[in-house]
Amino acid sequence: MKKMTKLTALSLALIFTLGSASLFAQAKAKFHIGVVTGTVSQSEDDLRGAERLIQDYGSVKTGGMIQHITYPDDFMSQQETYISSVVALADDPLMKAIIVNQAIPGTTEAFKRVRAKRPDILLLAGEPHEDPLVIQSAADLALSADFVSRGYLIPWAAKQLGAKSFVHISFARHMSYESLGRRRAIMEEACKDLGIKFYFETAPDPTGDIGMPGAQQFMLEKVPQWIEKYGKDAAFFCTNDGETEPLLKQMLAYGGIFVEADLPSPLMGYPGALGLDLSKEAGNFPAILKKVEEAVIAKGGKGRFGTWAFSYGYTLTAGLGEFAKNVIEGKAKKDSLKDVFAALGKFTPGAKWNGAYYVDMGTGVRAKNQVLIYMDTYIFGKGFLPTTAQTVPEKYYKIQMKKQ
């Protein structure tokens, strides 16, 4: 028998590969999941979580499961456009779930329109910007960073790091949100009880006329002045993701303490502030954490800067996608907290989570479809602070947001 030539073997291998690809393309997903996130400039971590879902389950355009779209950076002035884009996902007959992270204003209306059109679609909201009772009226499940517990735990952590004062940075729109306004009130009370001075500073709203570039430039110019005003033992906290990078950049240069971001992640602000290229570590959070930690320590930030070991935004997008898939396939129940944490845990191996269903301040009623969650804080050069093991005093759960 004649020996097979290298060319023939290569040709057969190519035919086999192309044939396999063709068979794969024909094996289209049985259902689709719509994923809506912000852009790279507004909320990169959220978007990367959608990319992870596409990596795991494929994109609809290539026969896979995930249909990813983004909302505009100036979403407050383009609400109807945003709502229409979410509702349009329901035109796909294979669409079985829609996830929005972060669930910006207008999400409740979008979900209600989808519900009227397609009651079979599972609707999941990550980090809703609308008041709890509002988003609960439309979503099957809403997941939020625990603004009540963290309102106490972030100042508590700041004190463990030696903070003498706590500076909360935000703007009117954020402070009008029940969750963020209430967290600010809790932080102020916690600082008082912990013996830390509380201060509030105003930054520009990135959805306003000057946009994100103008807001970031403001932070670059203002942060050194704040550090001079409040001292290097002041802890700083900012409610906006996009403004976190310039805050960190200037703090690493001028001083201060940073416990964690509003939506914590080793990717939240640190790579840009430190000038790090993390392309080789993409998706590998232990490797990302290690590289960021080394850079923070090299800048003199040991024991003064923190984060969550895994990205909250990334985990929320990917975790809600995994949870939706499990519910659709009958492997999870949409009202099971255990199943929610299992889905999140796929993307945070070894991390400790804590959380509970939201309790309304006015009625005392515990929600069945909104869960507040949080993770232990990791301090660069020091390790984990046991935040999930702390008992938050009952009084903080009864503090309401102050009227603006």
VEXDREN-2710 file (C-alpha; in Angstrom, 1 decimal):
% VEXDREN-2710
k/r/px/py/pz
1/MET/0.0/0.0/0.0
2/LYS/1.3/3.4/-1.0
3/LYS/2.3/5.7/1.9
4/MET/0.1/8.8/2.4
5/THR/1.9/11.9/1.4
6/LYS/2.2/14.9/3.8
7/LEU/0.0/16.9/1.4
8/THR/-2.7/14.3/1.4
9/ALA/-2.7/14.0/5.2
10/LEU/-2.9/17.8/5.4
11/SER/-5.8/17.9/3.0
12/LEU/-7.7/15.2/4.9
13/ALA/-7.1/17.0/8.2
14/LEU/-8.4/20.2/6.6
15/ILE/-11.5/18.5/5.3
16/PHE/-12.1/16.9/8.7
17/THR/-11.7/20.3/10.4
18/LEU/-14.0/22.0/8.0
19/GLY/-16.5/19.2/8.2
20/SER/-16.5/19.4/12.0
21/ALA/-16.9/23.2/11.9
22/SER/-19.8/22.7/9.5
23/LEU/-21.5/20.2/11.8
24/PHE/-20.9/22.6/14.8
25/ALA/-22.5/25.5/12.9
26/GLN/-25.5/23.3/12.2
27/ALA/-25.9/22.5/15.8
28/LYS/-27.6/25.7/16.7
29/ALA/-28.6/26.6/20.2
30/LYS/-32.1/25.6/21.3
31/PHE/-32.7/28.9/23.0
32/HIS/-31.2/32.4/23.2
33/ILE/-30.3/34.6/26.2
34/GLY/-30.1/38.4/25.7
35/VAL/-27.4/40.2/27.6
36/VAL/-27.5/44.0/27.9
37/THR/-24.5/45.9/29.4
38/GLY/-22.8/49.3/29.3
39/THR/-19.9/50.0/27.1
40/VAL/-16.2/49.7/27.9
41/SER/-16.0/53.3/28.9
42/GLN/-18.9/53.2/31.4
43/SER/-18.7/49.6/32.8
44/GLU/-16.0/47.5/31.2
45/ASP/-16.3/44.7/33.8
46/ASP/-20.0/44.2/33.0
47/LEU/-19.2/43.9/29.3
48/ARG/-16.4/41.4/29.9
49/GLY/-18.8/39.2/31.7
50/ALA/-21.0/39.1/28.6
51/GLU/-17.9/38.2/26.6
52/ARG/-17.2/35.3/29.0
53/LEU/-20.8/34.0/28.3
54/ILE/-20.1/34.2/24.6
55/GLN/-16.8/32.3/25.1
56/ASP/-18.7/29.6/27.0
57/TYR/-21.9/29.4/25.0
58/GLY/-21.3/31.1/21.7
59/SER/-22.9/34.1/20.0
60/VAL/-26.3/34.0/18.4
61/LYS/-24.8/35.3/15.1
62/THR/-22.7/32.1/14.9
63/GLY/-25.4/29.7/16.0
64/GLY/-24.7/30.1/19.8
65/MET/-26.8/31.1/22.7
66/ILE/-25.8/34.7/23.7
67/GLN/-27.1/37.9/22.1
68/HIS/-25.2/40.8/23.5
69/ILE/-26.0/44.5/23.1
70/THR/-24.8/47.6/24.9
71/TYR/-26.7/50.7/26.0
72/PRO/-25.4/54.3/25.3
73/ASP/-23.1/56.1/27.6
74/ASP/-25.5/59.0/27.9
75/PHE/-28.4/56.6/28.7
76/MET/-30.3/59.2/30.8
77/SER/-31.0/61.3/27.7
78/GLN/-31.6/58.2/25.4
79/GLN/-34.0/56.2/27.6
80/GLU/-36.5/55.5/24.9
81/THR/-33.8/54.2/22.6
82/TYR/-32.5/52.0/25.3
83/ILE/-36.0/50.7/26.2
84/SER/-36.7/49.9/22.5
85/SER/-33.4/48.0/22.1
86/VAL/-34.2/45.8/25.1
87/VAL/-37.8/45.2/23.9
88/ALA/-36.5/44.3/20.4
89/LEU/-34.7/41.3/21.9
90/ALA/-38.1/39.8/22.5
91/ASP/-38.7/39.7/18.7
92/ASP/-36.4/36.6/18.6
93/PRO/-38.7/33.6/19.0
94/LEU/-35.9/31.6/20.6
95/MET/-35.2/34.3/23.2
96/LYS/-35.9/32.8/26.7
97/ALA/-34.2/35.2/29.0
98/ILE/-33.0/38.9/29.1
99/ILE/-30.4/40.1/31.5
100/VAL/-29.5/43.8/32.0
101/ASN/-26.4/44.6/34.0
102/GLN/-26.3/47.3/35.2
103/ALA/-30.1/47.8/35.2
104/ILE/-30.1/51.5/34.4
105/PRO/-33.2/53.8/34.7
106/GLY/-35.8/52.6/32.1
107/THR/-35.2/48.9/32.8
108/THR/-38.5/48.4/34.6
109/GLU/-40.4/49.9/31.7
110/ALA/-38.5/47.8/29.2
111/PHE/-39.2/44.7/31.2
112/LYS/-42.9/45.5/31.5
113/ARG/-43.1/45.9/27.7
114/VAL/-41.3/42.6/27.2
115/ARG/-43.6/40.9/29.7
116/ALA/-46.7/42.2/27.8
117/LYS/-45.2/40.9/24.6
118/ARG/-43.5/37.7/25.7
119/PRO/-44.6/36.5/29.2
120/ASP/-42.4/33.4/28.8
121/ILE/-39.1/35.3/28.9
122/LEU/-37.1/35.3/32.2
123/LEU/-36.1/38.9/33.2
124/LEU/-33.1/39.4/35.3
125/ALA/-31.6/42.7/36.6
126/GLY/-28.1/43.2/37.8
127/GLU/-27.3/46.2/40.1
128/PRO/-30.6/48.1/39.4
129/HIS/-30.4/51.9/39.4
130/GLU/-34.2/52.2/40.1
131/ASP/-35.6/51.9/43.5
132/PRO/-36.1/48.4/44.9
133/LEU/-39.9/48.4/44.8
134/VAL/-39.8/49.7/41.2
135/ILE/-37.5/47.0/39.8
136/GLN/-39.2/44.3/41.9
137/SER/-42.5/45.1/40.1
138/ALA/-41.0/43.9/36.8
139/ALA/-38.0/41.6/37.2
140/ASP/-38.0/37.9/38.0
141/LEU/-34.9/38.5/40.0
142/ALA/-32.7/41.5/40.8
143/LEU/-29.2/41.2/42.3
144/SER/-27.6/44.2/44.0
145/ALA/-24.4/44.8/45.9
146/ASP/-25.5/44.9/49.5
147/PHE/-25.8/48.6/50.0
148/VAL/-27.0/48.2/53.6
149/SER/-24.3/45.9/54.9
150/ARG/-21.6/47.6/52.9
151/GLY/-22.7/50.9/54.2
152/TYR/-21.4/49.8/57.5
153/LEU/-18.6/47.4/56.4
154/ILE/-16.7/49.8/54.1
155/PRO/-16.2/52.4/56.9
156/TRP/-15.5/49.5/59.3
157/ALA/-12.8/48.2/56.9
158/ALA/-11.4/51.8/56.5
159/LYS/-10.9/52.0/60.3
160/GLN/-9.0/48.7/60.2
161/LEU/-6.7/50.3/57.7
162/GLY/-6.1/53.3/60.0
163/ALA/-8.5/55.8/58.4
164/LYS/-9.2/59.0/60.5
165/SER/-11.8/60.3/58.0
166/PHE/-14.0/59.1/55.2
167/VAL/-14.8/61.1/52.1
168/HIS/-17.8/60.1/50.0
169/ILE/-17.8/61.4/46.4
170/SER/-21.0/61.4/44.3
171/PHE/-23.5/63.7/42.5
172/ALA/-27.2/64.5/42.7
173/ARG/-28.5/61.7/40.3
174/HIS/-26.8/59.0/42.3
175/MET/-27.9/60.4/45.6
176/SER/-31.5/60.4/44.4
177/TYR/-31.4/56.6/44.1
178/GLU/-32.9/54.9/47.1
179/SER/-30.0/52.3/47.3
180/LEU/-27.2/54.8/47.0
181/GLY/-28.8/57.5/49.1
182/ARG/-29.6/55.1/51.8
183/ARG/-26.0/53.7/51.8
184/ARG/-24.6/57.2/52.1
185/ALA/-26.8/57.7/55.2
186/ILE/-25.6/54.4/56.7
187/MET/-22.0/55.3/56.0
188/GLU/-22.3/58.6/57.7
189/GLU/-23.8/57.0/60.8
190/ALA/-21.2/54.2/60.8
191/CYS/-18.4/56.7/60.7
192/LYS/-19.9/58.5/63.6
193/ASP/-20.1/55.3/65.6
194/LEU/-16.7/54.1/64.6
195/GLY/-15.0/57.5/65.5
196/ILE/-14.3/58.5/61.9
197/LYS/-15.1/61.9/60.5
198/PHE/-17.5/61.8/57.5
199/TYR/-17.3/64.3/54.6
200/PHE/-19.2/64.5/51.3
201/GLU/-17.7/65.9/48.1
202/THR/-19.5/66.5/44.8
203/ALA/-18.2/65.3/41.4
204/PRO/-19.7/65.9/37.9
205/ASP/-22.3/63.4/36.6
206/PRO/-20.7/61.7/33.6
207/THR/-24.1/61.5/31.8
208/GLY/-24.2/65.3/31.8
209/ASP/-22.9/67.8/29.3
210/ILE/-19.2/67.3/30.0
211/GLY/-19.5/63.5/29.6
212/MET/-17.1/60.9/31.0
213/PRO/-13.9/62.6/29.8
214/GLY/-14.8/65.9/31.5
215/ALA/-15.8/64.1/34.7
216/GLN/-12.5/62.2/34.7
217/GLN/-10.5/65.3/34.2
218/PHE/-12.3/66.9/37.1
219/MET/-11.2/64.1/39.3
220/LEU/-7.6/64.3/38.2
221/GLU/-7.5/67.9/39.1
222/LYS/-9.5/67.7/42.3
223/VAL/-8.3/64.6/44.1
224/PRO/-4.8/66.1/45.0
225/GLN/-6.7/69.0/46.6
226/TRP/-8.9/66.7/48.6
227/ILE/-6.0/64.7/49.9
228/GLU/-4.3/67.9/51.0
229/LYS/-7.6/69.0/52.6
230/TYR/-8.4/65.8/54.4
231/GLY/-5.0/64.2/54.8
232/LYS/-3.3/60.9/53.8
233/ASP/-5.2/59.0/56.4
234/ALA/-8.6/59.8/54.7
235/ALA/-10.4/57.0/53.0
236/PHE/-12.1/57.9/49.7
237/PHE/-15.2/56.3/48.2
238/CYS/-16.7/57.2/44.8
239/THR/-20.2/56.0/43.6
240/ASN/-19.3/56.2/39.8
241/ASP/-17.2/53.5/38.1
242/GLY/-15.7/55.7/35.4
243/GLU/-14.5/58.2/38.0
244/THR/-12.7/55.5/40.0
245/GLU/-9.7/55.3/37.7
246/PRO/-8.6/58.9/38.0
247/LEU/-9.4/58.7/41.8
248/LEU/-7.0/55.7/42.2
249/LYS/-4.4/57.2/39.9
250/GLN/-4.1/60.3/42.1
251/MET/-4.4/58.5/45.4
252/LEU/-1.5/56.2/44.4
253/ALA/0.5/59.3/43.7
254/TYR/-0.6/61.6/46.6
255/GLY/-1.8/59.3/49.4
256/GLY/-5.1/58.2/51.0
257/ILE/-6.9/54.9/51.7
258/PHE/-9.2/53.1/49.3
259/VAL/-11.2/50.1/50.7
260/GLU/-13.0/49.1/47.5
261/ALA/-14.9/50.5/44.6
262/ASP/-18.7/51.0/44.4
263/LEU/-18.8/47.9/42.3
264/PRO/-15.5/46.2/43.4
265/SER/-13.1/44.5/41.1
266/PRO/-9.3/44.3/40.6
267/LEU/-10.1/45.6/37.1
268/MET/-12.1/48.5/38.4
269/GLY/-9.9/51.5/37.9
270/TYR/-6.6/49.8/38.9
271/PRO/-5.2/48.8/35.4
272/GLY/-5.7/52.3/33.9
273/ALA/-4.4/54.0/37.1
274/LEU/-1.3/51.8/37.1
275/GLY/-0.8/51.6/33.4
276/LEU/-1.0/47.8/33.4
277/ASP/-1.5/45.5/30.3
278/LEU/-3.6/42.6/31.5
279/SER/-4.3/41.1/28.1
280/LYS/-2.3/37.9/28.9
281/GLU/-4.2/37.5/32.2
282/ALA/-7.7/38.2/30.7
283/GLY/-10.4/36.2/32.5
284/ASN/-7.9/34.8/35.0
285/PHE/-8.7/36.8/38.2
286/PRO/-6.1/35.2/40.5
287/ALA/-3.5/36.2/38.0
288/ILE/-5.0/39.7/37.5
289/LEU/-5.2/40.2/41.3
290/LYS/-1.5/39.2/41.7
291/LYS/-0.3/41.5/39.0
292/VAL/-2.4/44.5/40.3
293/GLU/-1.2/43.7/43.8
294/GLU/2.5/43.8/42.8
295/ALA/1.9/47.2/41.0
296/VAL/0.0/48.7/44.0
297/ILE/2.8/47.6/46.4
298/ALA/5.5/49.0/44.1
299/LYS/3.6/52.4/44.3
300/GLY/3.7/52.3/48.1
301/GLY/0.1/51.3/48.5
302/LYS/0.6/48.2/50.6
303/GLY/-2.2/47.8/53.2
304/ARG/-4.0/50.9/52.0
305/PHE/-5.8/49.8/48.8
306/GLY/-8.4/47.1/48.4
307/THR/-10.9/45.4/46.2
308/TRP/-12.9/42.2/45.8
309/ALA/-10.7/39.3/44.6
310/PHE/-13.1/38.8/41.7
311/SER/-14.9/41.4/39.7
312/TYR/-18.4/42.1/40.9
313/GLY/-19.6/43.5/37.5
314/TYR/-18.0/40.6/35.5
315/THR/-19.4/38.0/37.9
316/LEU/-22.9/39.5/37.9
317/THR/-23.2/39.5/34.2
318/ALA/-21.7/36.0/33.8
319/GLY/-23.4/34.6/36.9
320/LEU/-26.9/35.9/35.9
321/GLY/-26.3/34.4/32.4
322/GLU/-25.4/31.0/33.9
323/PHE/-28.3/31.2/36.3
324/ALA/-30.7/32.0/33.4
325/LYS/-29.4/29.0/31.4
326/ASN/-29.8/26.7/34.4
327/VAL/-33.4/27.9/35.1
328/ILE/-34.3/27.5/31.4
329/GLU/-32.8/24.0/31.3
330/GLY/-34.6/23.0/34.6
331/LYS/-31.4/22.7/36.6
332/ALA/-32.2/25.6/38.9
333/LYS/-35.2/27.4/40.4
334/LYS/-35.6/31.1/39.9
335/ASP/-36.5/31.6/43.6
336/SER/-33.6/29.6/45.0
337/LEU/-30.8/31.6/46.7
338/LYS/-28.7/28.5/46.8
339/ASP/-28.9/28.2/43.0
340/VAL/-28.1/32.0/42.6
341/PHE/-24.9/31.6/44.7
342/ALA/-24.0/28.4/42.8
343/ALA/-24.2/30.3/39.5
344/LEU/-22.1/33.2/40.8
345/GLY/-19.6/30.7/42.4
346/LYS/-18.7/29.3/39.0
347/PHE/-16.8/32.5/38.3
348/THR/-15.4/33.1/41.8
349/PRO/-13.8/29.9/42.9
350/GLY/-12.8/30.0/46.6
351/ALA/-14.4/33.4/47.3
352/LYS/-16.8/33.8/50.2
353/TRP/-20.2/35.4/49.5
354/ASN/-22.9/36.6/51.8
355/GLY/-26.3/38.1/51.3
356/ALA/-30.0/38.0/51.9
357/TYR/-33.3/39.0/50.4
358/TYR/-34.1/42.8/50.4
359/VAL/-36.4/44.0/53.2
360/ASP/-38.5/47.1/52.5
361/MET/-38.0/49.9/55.0
362/GLY/-41.6/51.1/54.9
363/THR/-43.4/47.8/55.2
364/GLY/-40.9/45.4/56.7
365/VAL/-41.8/43.0/54.0
366/ARG/-38.9/40.7/52.7
367/ALA/-38.7/40.7/48.9
368/LYS/-39.0/37.4/47.0
369/ASN/-37.1/38.6/43.9
370/GLN/-34.3/40.9/45.0
371/VAL/-31.2/39.7/46.7
372/LEU/-28.4/41.9/48.3
373/ILE/-24.9/40.3/48.0
374/TYR/-21.3/41.0/49.0
375/MET/-17.9/39.4/49.1
376/ASP/-14.9/39.6/51.5
377/THR/-12.6/42.6/50.9
378/TYR/-9.1/41.9/49.8
379/ILE/-6.4/44.4/50.9
380/PHE/-3.3/44.5/48.7
381/GLY/-0.2/43.4/50.6
382/LYS/-2.3/42.3/53.6
383/GLY/-4.9/39.7/52.4
384/PHE/-8.6/39.3/53.1
385/LEU/-10.5/41.3/55.7
386/PRO/-13.3/39.0/57.1
387/THR/-16.1/41.4/56.1
388/THR/-18.6/38.5/55.4
389/ALA/-18.0/37.3/59.0
390/GLN/-18.9/40.6/60.6
391/THR/-22.2/41.1/62.3
392/VAL/-23.8/44.4/61.0
393/PRO/-25.6/46.0/64.0
394/GLU/-29.4/45.9/63.5
395/LYS/-29.7/49.7/63.8
396/TYR/-28.2/50.2/60.3
397/TYR/-30.9/48.2/58.6
398/LYS/-33.4/50.8/59.8
399/ILE/-31.6/53.9/58.6
400/GLN/-33.3/55.7/55.7
401/MET/-31.9/57.9/53.0
402/LYS/-31.9/61.6/53.7
403/LYS/-34.0/63.9/51.5
404/GLN/-31.9/65.9/49.1
END
